[in-house]
Amino acid sequence: MIDIDPRFSKILHSHEEIESAAKKIGAEIDHDYADSIPILVVVLKGAVMWAGDLFKNISIDVEMDFIDIASYNGGVASSNKILLKTDMTTDVKGRDVIIVEDIVDTGLSLQYLESLLASRGAKSVKTATMLNKEKGHKIAVKADYVGFEIDNEFVAGYGLDYQEIWRNLPFIGVVNPNIYS
């Protein structure tokens, strides 16, 4: 059990729980892509820690690339506008692509990325997300591999930030509303 950190109203998932979810999803990716070499596109910055755990649990050959998009711009709610900050360098034409996300919240970022990769000729596009906040979805999107379903709360830790801090915490917690209200 993790002691409650005063910055958080509750701890949702420990490092061990996150590693267990990565192991489960890694095995699913191994199975689903046994005859392929997919490209895993890690969404910066939040998905880096999750991607590290996920990569350690995938035994098939994979390629990796990074893309940086923004929709929160330092706040606690999405701006509903997606900004491509840094593009990936790998050609995805005719390739299987797995988007590695920290969280699917409104769904707008995922829709943007799926559309972008499809327009570049990806053979298939799936998503492996650490967290899915289905109650926060503003559009109909579906993550293919989900570590955890969470309620519509503002969370940070384990790659997810609050104003660019707390990404390094070894757990995911619900941010105490007194911090940002």
VMD Tcl script that builds the backbone (N, CA, C; Angstrom):
set m [mol new atoms 543]
animate dup $m
set s [atomselect $m all]
$s set {name element resname resid chain x y z} {
  {N N MET 1 A 0.840 -1.196 0.000}
  {CA C MET 1 A 0.000 0.000 0.000}
  {C C MET 1 A 0.880 1.253 0.000}
  {N N ILE 2 A 0.516 2.209 -0.811}
  {CA C ILE 2 A 1.253 3.466 -0.919}
  {C C ILE 2 A 0.649 4.468 0.059}
  {N N ASP 3 A 1.500 5.153 0.844}
  {CA C ASP 3 A 1.003 6.228 1.701}
  {C C ASP 3 A 0.457 7.326 0.812}
  {N N ILE 4 A -0.629 7.938 1.252}
  {CA C ILE 4 A -1.237 8.996 0.458}
  {C C ILE 4 A -0.333 10.227 0.460}
  {N N ASP 5 A -0.043 10.709 -0.705}
  {CA C ASP 5 A 0.738 11.912 -0.923}
  {C C ASP 5 A -0.253 13.077 -0.870}
  {N N PRO 6 A 0.014 14.145 -0.127}
  {CA C PRO 6 A -0.963 15.240 0.000}
  {C C PRO 6 A -1.290 15.940 -1.316}
  {N N ARG 7 A -0.477 15.741 -2.341}
  {CA C ARG 7 A -0.784 16.333 -3.651}
  {C C ARG 7 A -1.908 15.584 -4.355}
  {N N PHE 8 A -2.269 14.413 -3.809}
  {CA C PHE 8 A -3.247 13.551 -4.453}
  {C C PHE 8 A -4.372 13.199 -3.485}
  {N N SER 9 A -5.592 13.123 -4.002}
  {CA C SER 9 A -6.722 12.729 -3.153}
  {C C SER 9 A -6.790 11.214 -3.000}
  {N N LYS 10 A -6.234 10.500 -3.976}
  {CA C LYS 10 A -6.123 9.045 -3.849}
  {C C LYS 10 A -5.120 8.533 -4.880}
  {N N ILE 11 A -4.553 7.387 -4.565}
  {CA C ILE 11 A -3.641 6.709 -5.479}
  {C C ILE 11 A -4.461 5.678 -6.246}
  {N N LEU 12 A -4.383 5.719 -7.570}
  {CA C LEU 12 A -5.148 4.779 -8.394}
  {C C LEU 12 A -4.380 3.497 -8.674}
  {N N HIS 13 A -3.116 3.645 -9.090}
  {CA C HIS 13 A -2.349 2.461 -9.501}
  {C C HIS 13 A -0.885 2.595 -9.114}
  {N N SER 14 A -0.362 1.539 -8.532}
  {CA C SER 14 A 1.041 1.484 -8.123}
  {C C SER 14 A 1.924 1.104 -9.310}
  {N N HIS 15 A 3.215 1.268 -9.112}
  {CA C HIS 15 A 4.187 0.870 -10.124}
  {C C HIS 15 A 4.031 -0.613 -10.470}
  {N N GLU 16 A 3.827 -1.444 -9.475}
  {CA C GLU 16 A 3.675 -2.888 -9.699}
  {C C GLU 16 A 2.436 -3.199 -10.525}
  {N N GLU 17 A 1.356 -2.498 -10.261}
  {CA C GLU 17 A 0.128 -2.709 -11.052}
  {C C GLU 17 A 0.339 -2.285 -12.502}
  {N N ILE 18 A 1.053 -1.193 -12.699}
  {CA C ILE 18 A 1.325 -0.707 -14.054}
  {C C ILE 18 A 2.221 -1.697 -14.794}
  {N N GLU 19 A 3.253 -2.204 -14.129}
  {CA C GLU 19 A 4.117 -3.209 -14.751}
  {C C GLU 19 A 3.326 -4.462 -15.130}
  {N N SER 20 A 2.399 -4.864 -14.290}
  {CA C SER 20 A 1.568 -6.039 -14.578}
  {C C SER 20 A 0.699 -5.801 -15.820}
  {N N ALA 21 A 0.134 -4.604 -15.927}
  {CA C ALA 21 A -0.678 -4.269 -17.108}
  {C C ALA 21 A 0.185 -4.267 -18.367}
  {N N ALA 22 A 1.417 -3.757 -18.268}
  {CA C ALA 22 A 2.328 -3.739 -19.417}
  {C C ALA 22 A 2.685 -5.165 -19.841}
  {N N LYS 23 A 2.861 -6.040 -18.885}
  {CA C LYS 23 A 3.175 -7.439 -19.196}
  {C C LYS 23 A 2.020 -8.089 -19.950}
  {N N LYS 24 A 0.803 -7.851 -19.493}
  {CA C LYS 24 A -0.388 -8.416 -20.142}
  {C C LYS 24 A -0.522 -7.887 -21.577}
  {N N ILE 25 A -0.379 -6.590 -21.753}
  {CA C ILE 25 A -0.526 -5.995 -23.084}
  {C C ILE 25 A 0.633 -6.404 -23.992}
  {N N GLY 26 A 1.834 -6.506 -23.439}
  {CA C GLY 26 A 2.979 -6.972 -24.231}
  {C C GLY 26 A 2.725 -8.354 -24.806}
  {N N ALA 27 A 2.154 -9.252 -23.997}
  {CA C ALA 27 A 1.834 -10.600 -24.473}
  {C C ALA 27 A 0.769 -10.562 -25.563}
  {N N GLU 28 A -0.207 -9.666 -25.428}
  {CA C GLU 28 A -1.242 -9.533 -26.460}
  {C C GLU 28 A -0.652 -9.025 -27.774}
  {N N ILE 29 A 0.262 -8.070 -27.691}
  {CA C ILE 29 A 0.922 -7.548 -28.897}
  {C C ILE 29 A 1.777 -8.641 -29.531}
  {N N ASP 30 A 2.509 -9.404 -28.723}
  {CA C ASP 30 A 3.288 -10.536 -29.243}
  {C C ASP 30 A 2.402 -11.469 -30.049}
  {N N HIS 31 A 1.242 -11.774 -29.516}
  {CA C HIS 31 A 0.304 -12.690 -30.184}
  {C C HIS 31 A -0.256 -12.068 -31.463}
  {N N ASP 32 A -0.742 -10.826 -31.346}
  {CA C ASP 32 A -1.427 -10.185 -32.476}
  {C C ASP 32 A -0.505 -9.830 -33.638}
  {N N TYR 33 A 0.780 -9.635 -33.362}
  {CA C TYR 33 A 1.716 -9.201 -34.402}
  {C C TYR 33 A 2.843 -10.218 -34.612}
  {N N ALA 34 A 2.554 -11.476 -34.369}
  {CA C ALA 34 A 3.577 -12.530 -34.501}
  {C C ALA 34 A 4.168 -12.585 -35.907}
  {N N ASP 35 A 3.408 -12.191 -36.908}
  {CA C ASP 35 A 3.870 -12.259 -38.299}
  {C C ASP 35 A 4.165 -10.878 -38.877}
  {N N SER 36 A 4.442 -9.919 -38.030}
  {CA C SER 36 A 4.645 -8.544 -38.476}
  {C C SER 36 A 5.752 -7.905 -37.643}
  {N N ILE 37 A 6.273 -6.808 -38.113}
  {CA C ILE 37 A 7.182 -5.972 -37.335}
  {C C ILE 37 A 6.515 -4.603 -37.231}
  {N N PRO 38 A 5.699 -4.424 -36.191}
  {CA C PRO 38 A 4.967 -3.154 -36.083}
  {C C PRO 38 A 5.880 -2.004 -35.662}
  {N N ILE 39 A 5.418 -0.809 -35.950}
  {CA C ILE 39 A 6.074 0.413 -35.484}
  {C C ILE 39 A 5.271 0.902 -34.287}
  {N N LEU 40 A 5.929 1.038 -33.151}
  {CA C LEU 40 A 5.290 1.598 -31.975}
  {C C LEU 40 A 5.619 3.076 -31.932}
  {N N VAL 41 A 4.596 3.914 -32.008}
  {CA C VAL 41 A 4.764 5.356 -32.021}
  {C C VAL 41 A 4.410 5.879 -30.633}
  {N N VAL 42 A 5.434 6.304 -29.902}
  {CA C VAL 42 A 5.270 6.769 -28.533}
  {C C VAL 42 A 4.903 8.253 -28.553}
  {N N VAL 43 A 3.815 8.584 -27.864}
  {CA C VAL 43 A 3.357 9.971 -27.809}
  {C C VAL 43 A 4.051 10.657 -26.627}
  {N N LEU 44 A 4.864 11.651 -26.971}
  {CA C LEU 44 A 5.616 12.405 -25.961}
  {C C LEU 44 A 4.719 13.431 -25.277}
  {N N LYS 45 A 5.018 13.751 -24.070}
  {CA C LYS 45 A 6.036 13.245 -23.201}
  {C C LYS 45 A 5.463 12.177 -22.287}
  {N N GLY 46 A 4.162 12.216 -22.115}
  {CA C GLY 46 A 3.513 11.410 -21.088}
  {C C GLY 46 A 3.658 9.915 -21.204}
  {N N ALA 47 A 3.788 9.394 -22.407}
  {CA C ALA 47 A 3.792 7.936 -22.582}
  {C C ALA 47 A 5.176 7.304 -22.438}
  {N N VAL 48 A 6.199 8.089 -22.166}
  {CA C VAL 48 A 7.560 7.549 -22.144}
  {C C VAL 48 A 7.737 6.460 -21.085}
  {N N MET 49 A 7.298 6.704 -19.860}
  {CA C MET 49 A 7.477 5.700 -18.796}
  {C C MET 49 A 6.678 4.439 -19.116}
  {N N TRP 50 A 5.439 4.592 -19.551}
  {CA C TRP 50 A 4.588 3.465 -19.927}
  {C C TRP 50 A 5.227 2.700 -21.080}
  {N N ALA 51 A 5.733 3.420 -22.071}
  {CA C ALA 51 A 6.359 2.773 -23.226}
  {C C ALA 51 A 7.556 1.935 -22.795}
  {N N GLY 52 A 8.343 2.434 -21.850}
  {CA C GLY 52 A 9.487 1.674 -21.367}
  {C C GLY 52 A 9.066 0.337 -20.780}
  {N N ASP 53 A 8.020 0.348 -19.970}
  {CA C ASP 53 A 7.515 -0.902 -19.393}
  {C C ASP 53 A 6.947 -1.805 -20.478}
  {N N LEU 54 A 6.221 -1.222 -21.406}
  {CA C LEU 54 A 5.609 -2.003 -22.478}
  {C C LEU 54 A 6.680 -2.668 -23.346}
  {N N PHE 55 A 7.709 -1.900 -23.741}
  {CA C PHE 55 A 8.771 -2.443 -24.595}
  {C C PHE 55 A 9.485 -3.618 -23.947}
  {N N LYS 56 A 9.682 -3.545 -22.639}
  {CA C LYS 56 A 10.361 -4.638 -21.930}
  {C C LYS 56 A 9.550 -5.928 -21.954}
  {N N ASN 57 A 8.272 -5.817 -22.270}
  {CA C ASN 57 A 7.385 -6.981 -22.240}
  {C C ASN 57 A 6.905 -7.417 -23.612}
  {N N ILE 58 A 7.525 -6.911 -24.663}
  {CA C ILE 58 A 7.235 -7.336 -26.032}
  {C C ILE 58 A 8.449 -8.111 -26.515}
  {N N SER 59 A 8.232 -9.344 -26.954}
  {CA C SER 59 A 9.378 -10.154 -27.373}
  {C C SER 59 A 9.543 -10.238 -28.888}
  {N N ILE 60 A 8.525 -9.847 -29.654}
  {CA C ILE 60 A 8.666 -9.841 -31.111}
  {C C ILE 60 A 9.501 -8.635 -31.528}
  {N N ASP 61 A 9.961 -8.638 -32.774}
  {CA C ASP 61 A 10.681 -7.488 -33.299}
  {C C ASP 61 A 9.705 -6.328 -33.499}
  {N N VAL 62 A 10.099 -5.147 -33.049}
  {CA C VAL 62 A 9.307 -3.932 -33.241}
  {C C VAL 62 A 10.255 -2.787 -33.580}
  {N N GLU 63 A 9.702 -1.780 -34.224}
  {CA C GLU 63 A 10.417 -0.522 -34.417}
  {C C GLU 63 A 9.778 0.505 -33.498}
  {N N MET 64 A 10.497 1.589 -33.239}
  {CA C MET 64 A 9.990 2.623 -32.358}
  {C C MET 64 A 10.233 3.992 -32.976}
  {N N ASP 65 A 9.271 4.873 -32.774}
  {CA C ASP 65 A 9.425 6.265 -33.158}
  {C C ASP 65 A 8.652 7.094 -32.142}
  {N N PHE 66 A 8.809 8.403 -32.222}
  {CA C PHE 66 A 8.175 9.310 -31.276}
  {C C PHE 66 A 7.444 10.415 -32.016}
  {N N ILE 67 A 6.372 10.906 -31.407}
  {CA C ILE 67 A 5.637 12.051 -31.920}
  {C C ILE 67 A 5.226 12.880 -30.720}
  {N N ASP 68 A 5.237 14.186 -30.871}
  {CA C ASP 68 A 4.881 15.069 -29.769}
  {C C ASP 68 A 3.714 15.939 -30.209}
  {N N ILE 69 A 2.595 15.754 -29.513}
  {CA C ILE 69 A 1.415 16.583 -29.761}
  {C C ILE 69 A 0.991 17.188 -28.431}
  {N N ALA 70 A 0.212 18.246 -28.489}
  {CA C ALA 70 A -0.251 18.897 -27.263}
  {C C ALA 70 A -1.723 19.238 -27.391}
  {N N SER 71 A -2.437 19.058 -26.267}
  {CA C SER 71 A -3.830 19.497 -26.211}
  {C C SER 71 A -4.168 20.145 -24.873}
  {N N TYR 72 A -3.320 19.950 -23.855}
  {CA C TYR 72 A -3.604 20.518 -22.531}
  {C C TYR 72 A -2.962 21.882 -22.317}
  {N N ASN 73 A -1.801 22.075 -22.875}
  {CA C ASN 73 A -1.105 23.359 -22.792}
  {C C ASN 73 A -0.957 23.877 -21.360}
  {N N GLY 74 A -0.656 22.969 -20.422}
  {CA C GLY 74 A -0.369 23.368 -19.047}
  {C C GLY 74 A -1.551 23.387 -18.107}
  {N N GLY 75 A -2.766 23.233 -18.613}
  {CA C GLY 75 A -3.943 23.273 -17.743}
  {C C GLY 75 A -4.352 21.898 -17.261}
  {N N VAL 76 A -5.547 21.831 -16.673}
  {CA C VAL 76 A -6.068 20.559 -16.175}
  {C C VAL 76 A -7.193 20.034 -17.054}
  {N N ALA 77 A -7.503 20.743 -18.125}
  {CA C ALA 77 A -8.520 20.307 -19.080}
  {C C ALA 77 A -7.996 20.518 -20.489}
  {N N SER 78 A -8.458 19.668 -21.395}
  {CA C SER 78 A -8.029 19.758 -22.786}
  {C C SER 78 A -8.482 21.076 -23.404}
  {N N SER 79 A -7.623 21.616 -24.267}
  {CA C SER 79 A -7.988 22.826 -25.018}
  {C C SER 79 A -8.876 22.485 -26.203}
  {N N ASN 80 A -9.004 21.183 -26.493}
  {CA C ASN 80 A -9.762 20.664 -27.641}
  {C C ASN 80 A -9.116 20.996 -28.982}
  {N N LYS 81 A -7.892 21.504 -28.956}
  {CA C LYS 81 A -7.141 21.779 -30.174}
  {C C LYS 81 A -5.838 20.998 -30.098}
  {N N ILE 82 A -5.539 20.256 -31.156}
  {CA C ILE 82 A -4.334 19.438 -31.186}
  {C C ILE 82 A -3.250 20.171 -31.964}
  {N N LEU 83 A -2.079 20.247 -31.359}
  {CA C LEU 83 A -0.929 20.889 -31.977}
  {C C LEU 83 A 0.159 19.843 -32.171}
  {N N LEU 84 A 0.605 19.666 -33.418}
  {CA C LEU 84 A 1.726 18.771 -33.709}
  {C C LEU 84 A 3.006 19.553 -33.434}
  {N N LYS 85 A 3.706 19.142 -32.368}
  {CA C LYS 85 A 4.918 19.856 -31.949}
  {C C LYS 85 A 6.165 19.271 -32.595}
  {N N THR 86 A 6.288 17.939 -32.599}
  {CA C THR 86 A 7.427 17.267 -33.221}
  {C C THR 86 A 6.912 16.031 -33.933}
  {N N ASP 87 A 7.196 15.938 -35.214}
  {CA C ASP 87 A 6.696 14.823 -36.020}
  {C C ASP 87 A 7.636 13.628 -35.922}
  {N N MET 88 A 7.103 12.464 -36.205}
  {CA C MET 88 A 7.903 11.250 -36.266}
  {C C MET 88 A 8.709 11.235 -37.559}
  {N N THR 89 A 9.688 10.354 -37.646}
  {CA C THR 89 A 10.557 10.312 -38.825}
  {C C THR 89 A 10.380 9.046 -39.657}
  {N N THR 90 A 9.701 8.039 -39.130}
  {CA C THR 90 A 9.546 6.762 -39.818}
  {C C THR 90 A 8.412 6.821 -40.834}
  {N N ASP 91 A 8.643 6.239 -41.999}
  {CA C ASP 91 A 7.604 6.114 -43.018}
  {C C ASP 91 A 6.696 4.953 -42.619}
  {N N VAL 92 A 5.410 5.225 -42.469}
  {CA C VAL 92 A 4.467 4.196 -42.006}
  {C C VAL 92 A 3.697 3.549 -43.150}
  {N N LYS 93 A 3.945 3.962 -44.367}
  {CA C LYS 93 A 3.185 3.444 -45.505}
  {C C LYS 93 A 3.288 1.917 -45.580}
  {N N GLY 94 A 2.119 1.267 -45.575}
  {CA C GLY 94 A 2.047 -0.183 -45.677}
  {C C GLY 94 A 2.435 -0.923 -44.406}
  {N N ARG 95 A 2.584 -0.219 -43.301}
  {CA C ARG 95 A 3.064 -0.811 -42.043}
  {C C ARG 95 A 1.960 -0.863 -40.988}
  {N N ASP 96 A 2.103 -1.814 -40.066}
  {CA C ASP 96 A 1.245 -1.878 -38.892}
  {C C ASP 96 A 1.822 -0.918 -37.856}
  {N N VAL 97 A 0.946 -0.073 -37.299}
  {CA C VAL 97 A 1.375 0.948 -36.341}
  {C C VAL 97 A 0.583 0.780 -35.046}
  {N N ILE 98 A 1.292 0.884 -33.928}
  {CA C ILE 98 A 0.637 0.896 -32.621}
  {C C ILE 98 A 0.993 2.220 -31.952}
  {N N ILE 99 A -0.014 3.029 -31.698}
  {CA C ILE 99 A 0.173 4.283 -30.968}
  {C C ILE 99 A 0.287 3.935 -29.493}
  {N N VAL 100 A 1.348 4.406 -28.843}
  {CA C VAL 100 A 1.538 4.166 -27.409}
  {C C VAL 100 A 1.213 5.467 -26.681}
  {N N GLU 101 A 0.103 5.456 -25.968}
  {CA C GLU 101 A -0.420 6.638 -25.274}
  {C C GLU 101 A -0.372 6.450 -23.769}
  {N N ASP 102 A -0.263 7.565 -23.053}
  {CA C ASP 102 A -0.388 7.507 -21.605}
  {C C ASP 102 A -1.855 7.435 -21.196}
  {N N ILE 103 A -2.696 8.240 -21.848}
  {CA C ILE 103 A -4.108 8.299 -21.488}
  {C C ILE 103 A -4.939 8.680 -22.709}
  {N N VAL 104 A -6.063 8.012 -22.868}
  {CA C VAL 104 A -7.071 8.441 -23.835}
  {C C VAL 104 A -8.138 9.137 -23.007}
  {N N ASP 105 A -8.201 10.449 -23.166}
  {CA C ASP 105 A -9.088 11.279 -22.352}
  {C C ASP 105 A -10.283 11.714 -23.201}
  {N N THR 106 A -10.188 12.844 -23.878}
  {CA C THR 106 A -11.298 13.313 -24.717}
  {C C THR 106 A -11.439 12.468 -25.974}
  {N N GLY 107 A -10.348 11.852 -26.401}
  {CA C GLY 107 A -10.337 11.088 -27.640}
  {C C GLY 107 A -9.870 11.906 -28.824}
  {N N LEU 108 A -9.762 13.211 -28.649}
  {CA C LEU 108 A -9.386 14.080 -29.762}
  {C C LEU 108 A -7.960 13.820 -30.238}
  {N N SER 109 A -7.028 13.620 -29.308}
  {CA C SER 109 A -5.639 13.333 -29.696}
  {C C SER 109 A -5.551 12.008 -30.435}
  {N N LEU 110 A -6.248 11.009 -29.928}
  {CA C LEU 110 A -6.227 9.698 -30.582}
  {C C LEU 110 A -6.834 9.786 -31.980}
  {N N GLN 111 A -7.947 10.469 -32.113}
  {CA C GLN 111 A -8.563 10.638 -33.437}
  {C C GLN 111 A -7.604 11.353 -34.390}
  {N N TYR 112 A -6.923 12.389 -33.907}
  {CA C TYR 112 A -5.959 13.128 -34.713}
  {C C TYR 112 A -4.843 12.203 -35.193}
  {N N LEU 113 A -4.274 11.429 -34.259}
  {CA C LEU 113 A -3.172 10.542 -34.607}
  {C C LEU 113 A -3.606 9.428 -35.550}
  {N N GLU 114 A -4.746 8.825 -35.303}
  {CA C GLU 114 A -5.241 7.769 -36.191}
  {C C GLU 114 A -5.442 8.312 -37.603}
  {N N SER 115 A -6.022 9.493 -37.713}
  {CA C SER 115 A -6.249 10.119 -39.017}
  {C C SER 115 A -4.922 10.457 -39.710}
  {N N LEU 116 A -3.976 10.998 -38.944}
  {CA C LEU 116 A -2.670 11.350 -39.502}
  {C C LEU 116 A -1.961 10.115 -40.049}
  {N N LEU 117 A -1.930 9.046 -39.270}
  {CA C LEU 117 A -1.229 7.826 -39.685}
  {C C LEU 117 A -1.937 7.147 -40.856}
  {N N ALA 118 A -3.264 7.152 -40.849}
  {CA C ALA 118 A -4.010 6.588 -41.978}
  {C C ALA 118 A -3.734 7.391 -43.255}
  {N N SER 119 A -3.670 8.719 -43.137}
  {CA C SER 119 A -3.406 9.564 -44.312}
  {C C SER 119 A -2.007 9.333 -44.863}
  {N N ARG 120 A -1.119 8.819 -44.041}
  {CA C ARG 120 A 0.248 8.511 -44.469}
  {C C ARG 120 A 0.377 7.068 -44.968}
  {N N GLY 121 A -0.758 6.367 -45.060}
  {CA C GLY 121 A -0.757 5.049 -45.674}
  {C C GLY 121 A -0.486 3.875 -44.760}
  {N N ALA 122 A -0.646 4.046 -43.452}
  {CA C ALA 122 A -0.440 2.922 -42.534}
  {C C ALA 122 A -1.390 1.782 -42.891}
  {N N LYS 123 A -0.871 0.562 -42.854}
  {CA C LYS 123 A -1.683 -0.623 -43.138}
  {C C LYS 123 A -2.757 -0.800 -42.063}
  {N N SER 124 A -2.362 -0.620 -40.802}
  {CA C SER 124 A -3.298 -0.689 -39.680}
  {C C SER 124 A -2.797 0.240 -38.588}
  {N N VAL 125 A -3.738 0.727 -37.778}
  {CA C VAL 125 A -3.397 1.598 -36.655}
  {C C VAL 125 A -4.182 1.129 -35.444}
  {N N LYS 126 A -3.454 0.772 -34.381}
  {CA C LYS 126 A -4.074 0.408 -33.108}
  {C C LYS 126 A -3.437 1.252 -32.019}
  {N N THR 127 A -4.037 1.188 -30.828}
  {CA C THR 127 A -3.549 1.988 -29.711}
  {C C THR 127 A -3.354 1.128 -28.474}
  {N N ALA 128 A -2.205 1.333 -27.806}
  {CA C ALA 128 A -1.925 0.717 -26.507}
  {C C ALA 128 A -1.804 1.846 -25.494}
  {N N THR 129 A -2.812 2.001 -24.654}
  {CA C THR 129 A -2.823 3.092 -23.688}
  {C C THR 129 A -2.750 2.572 -22.259}
  {N N MET 130 A -2.046 3.313 -21.429}
  {CA C MET 130 A -1.972 2.955 -20.021}
  {C C MET 130 A -3.328 3.187 -19.358}
  {N N LEU 131 A -3.963 4.319 -19.677}
  {CA C LEU 131 A -5.237 4.689 -19.067}
  {C C LEU 131 A -6.266 5.042 -20.130}
  {N N ASN 132 A -7.501 4.656 -19.889}
  {CA C ASN 132 A -8.609 5.057 -20.743}
  {C C ASN 132 A -9.671 5.691 -19.854}
  {N N LYS 133 A -10.016 6.924 -20.179}
  {CA C LYS 133 A -11.011 7.679 -19.421}
  {C C LYS 133 A -12.269 7.789 -20.280}
  {N N GLU 134 A -12.978 6.673 -20.419}
  {CA C GLU 134 A -14.114 6.622 -21.341}
  {C C GLU 134 A -15.170 7.687 -21.045}
  {N N LYS 135 A -15.401 7.988 -19.781}
  {CA C LYS 135 A -16.402 9.007 -19.428}
  {C C LYS 135 A -15.972 10.400 -19.861}
  {N N GLY 136 A -14.704 10.583 -20.198}
  {CA C GLY 136 A -14.209 11.863 -20.674}
  {C C GLY 136 A -14.220 12.001 -22.187}
  {N N HIS 137 A -14.501 10.896 -22.898}
  {CA C HIS 137 A -14.479 10.938 -24.362}
  {C C HIS 137 A -15.515 11.929 -24.884}
  {N N LYS 138 A -15.070 12.798 -25.771}
  {CA C LYS 138 A -15.964 13.745 -26.440}
  {C C LYS 138 A -16.377 13.226 -27.805}
  {N N ILE 139 A -15.652 12.228 -28.304}
  {CA C ILE 139 A -15.958 11.603 -29.582}
  {C C ILE 139 A -15.807 10.097 -29.414}
  {N N ALA 140 A -16.357 9.366 -30.353}
  {CA C ALA 140 A -16.288 7.900 -30.276}
  {C C ALA 140 A -14.934 7.418 -30.776}
  {N N VAL 141 A -14.096 6.973 -29.845}
  {CA C VAL 141 A -12.804 6.366 -30.160}
  {C C VAL 141 A -12.674 5.118 -29.305}
  {N N LYS 142 A -11.795 4.216 -29.745}
  {CA C LYS 142 A -11.602 2.985 -28.988}
  {C C LYS 142 A -10.127 2.644 -28.965}
  {N N ALA 143 A -9.598 2.498 -27.762}
  {CA C ALA 143 A -8.228 2.022 -27.620}
  {C C ALA 143 A -8.263 0.494 -27.696}
  {N N ASP 144 A -7.303 -0.081 -28.375}
  {CA C ASP 144 A -7.290 -1.535 -28.592}
  {C C ASP 144 A -6.704 -2.302 -27.417}
  {N N TYR 145 A -5.705 -1.722 -26.778}
  {CA C TYR 145 A -5.053 -2.337 -25.620}
  {C C TYR 145 A -5.103 -1.315 -24.487}
  {N N VAL 146 A -5.747 -1.675 -23.382}
  {CA C VAL 146 A -5.960 -0.731 -22.283}
  {C C VAL 146 A -5.419 -1.319 -20.985}
  {N N GLY 147 A -4.534 -0.562 -20.342}
  {CA C GLY 147 A -4.020 -0.968 -19.047}
  {C C GLY 147 A -5.087 -0.879 -17.972}
  {N N PHE 148 A -5.720 0.309 -17.870}
  {CA C PHE 148 A -6.722 0.551 -16.841}
  {C C PHE 148 A -7.800 1.496 -17.344}
  {N N GLU 149 A -9.029 1.222 -16.969}
  {CA C GLU 149 A -10.135 2.158 -17.158}
  {C C GLU 149 A -10.179 3.032 -15.910}
  {N N ILE 150 A -10.345 4.349 -16.096}
  {CA C ILE 150 A -10.434 5.246 -14.940}
  {C C ILE 150 A -11.643 6.161 -15.077}
  {N N ASP 151 A -12.043 6.738 -13.947}
  {CA C ASP 151 A -13.145 7.695 -13.943}
  {C C ASP 151 A -12.683 9.023 -14.527}
  {N N ASN 152 A -13.618 9.919 -14.702}
  {CA C ASN 152 A -13.337 11.222 -15.291}
  {C C ASN 152 A -12.753 12.153 -14.226}
  {N N GLU 153 A -11.496 11.883 -13.850}
  {CA C GLU 153 A -10.792 12.663 -12.841}
  {C C GLU 153 A -9.442 13.086 -13.413}
  {N N PHE 154 A -8.885 14.166 -12.850}
  {CA C PHE 154 A -7.582 14.639 -13.307}
  {C C PHE 154 A -6.497 13.853 -12.578}
  {N N VAL 155 A -5.662 13.153 -13.350}
  {CA C VAL 155 A -4.635 12.283 -12.780}
  {C C VAL 155 A -3.241 12.737 -13.205}
  {N N ALA 156 A -2.265 12.353 -12.395}
  {CA C ALA 156 A -0.866 12.656 -12.708}
  {C C ALA 156 A -0.003 11.548 -12.124}
  {N N GLY 157 A 1.257 11.564 -12.521}
  {CA C GLY 157 A 2.221 10.564 -12.083}
  {C C GLY 157 A 2.476 9.564 -13.186}
  {N N TYR 158 A 3.584 8.886 -13.095}
  {CA C TYR 158 A 3.981 7.847 -14.040}
  {C C TYR 158 A 3.910 8.322 -15.495}
  {N N GLY 159 A 4.470 9.481 -15.729}
  {CA C GLY 159 A 4.500 10.043 -17.073}
  {C C GLY 159 A 3.488 11.151 -17.287}
  {N N LEU 160 A 2.362 11.064 -16.599}
  {CA C LEU 160 A 1.346 12.105 -16.728}
  {C C LEU 160 A 1.725 13.284 -15.835}
  {N N ASP 161 A 1.499 14.490 -16.329}
  {CA C ASP 161 A 1.973 15.655 -15.594}
  {C C ASP 161 A 0.853 16.565 -15.114}
  {N N TYR 162 A 1.234 17.399 -14.187}
  {CA C TYR 162 A 0.478 18.583 -13.811}
  {C C TYR 162 A 1.456 19.736 -13.990}
  {N N GLN 163 A 1.200 20.572 -14.968}
  {CA C GLN 163 A 2.070 21.706 -15.296}
  {C C GLN 163 A 3.539 21.285 -15.432}
  {N N GLU 164 A 3.745 20.169 -16.156}
  {CA C GLU 164 A 5.056 19.616 -16.495}
  {C C GLU 164 A 5.803 19.002 -15.310}
  {N N ILE 165 A 5.163 18.856 -14.160}
  {CA C ILE 165 A 5.814 18.192 -13.029}
  {C C ILE 165 A 5.065 16.908 -12.689}
  {N N TRP 166 A 5.663 16.109 -11.824}
  {CA C TRP 166 A 5.118 14.868 -11.282}
  {C C TRP 166 A 5.152 13.698 -12.255}
  {N N ARG 167 A 5.735 13.876 -13.446}
  {CA C ARG 167 A 5.845 12.761 -14.397}
  {C C ARG 167 A 6.691 11.623 -13.816}
  {N N ASN 168 A 7.619 11.952 -12.940}
  {CA C ASN 168 A 8.572 10.982 -12.404}
  {C C ASN 168 A 8.029 10.148 -11.250}
  {N N LEU 169 A 6.838 10.407 -10.785}
  {CA C LEU 169 A 6.296 9.662 -9.644}
  {C C LEU 169 A 6.032 8.207 -10.021}
  {N N PRO 170 A 6.263 7.270 -9.108}
  {CA C PRO 170 A 6.138 5.846 -9.435}
  {C C PRO 170 A 4.719 5.298 -9.329}
  {N N PHE 171 A 3.730 6.168 -9.337}
  {CA C PHE 171 A 2.334 5.754 -9.236}
  {C C PHE 171 A 1.472 6.735 -10.018}
  {N N ILE 172 A 0.212 6.387 -10.197}
  {CA C ILE 172 A -0.778 7.283 -10.807}
  {C C ILE 172 A -1.765 7.644 -9.716}
  {N N GLY 173 A -1.980 8.949 -9.535}
  {CA C GLY 173 A -2.917 9.395 -8.512}
  {C C GLY 173 A -3.870 10.447 -9.039}
  {N N VAL 174 A -4.986 10.594 -8.341}
  {CA C VAL 174 A -5.945 11.663 -8.641}
  {C C VAL 174 A -5.432 12.924 -7.964}
  {N N VAL 175 A -5.199 13.955 -8.761}
  {CA C VAL 175 A -4.646 15.202 -8.232}
  {C C VAL 175 A -5.662 15.833 -7.279}
  {N N ASN 176 A -5.165 16.228 -6.110}
  {CA C ASN 176 A -5.992 16.907 -5.114}
  {C C ASN 176 A -6.525 18.197 -5.719}
  {N N PRO 177 A -7.851 18.368 -5.780}
  {CA C PRO 177 A -8.406 19.588 -6.407}
  {C C PRO 177 A -7.932 20.879 -5.743}
  {N N ASN 178 A -7.527 20.830 -4.489}
  {CA C ASN 178 A -7.030 22.036 -3.819}
  {C C ASN 178 A -5.746 22.543 -4.449}
  {N N ILE 179 A -5.046 21.691 -5.173}
  {CA C ILE 179 A -3.794 22.076 -5.830}
  {C C ILE 179 A -4.056 23.041 -6.980}
  {N N TYR 180 A -5.096 22.769 -7.754}
  {CA C TYR 180 A -5.309 23.555 -8.981}
  {C C TYR 180 A -6.585 24.376 -8.977}
  {N N SER 181 A -7.350 24.373 -7.924}
  {CA C SER 181 A -8.612 25.156 -7.924}
  {C C SER 181 A -8.395 26.564 -7.443}
}
mol reanalyze $m
mol bondsrecalc $m
mol representation Tube
mol addrep $m
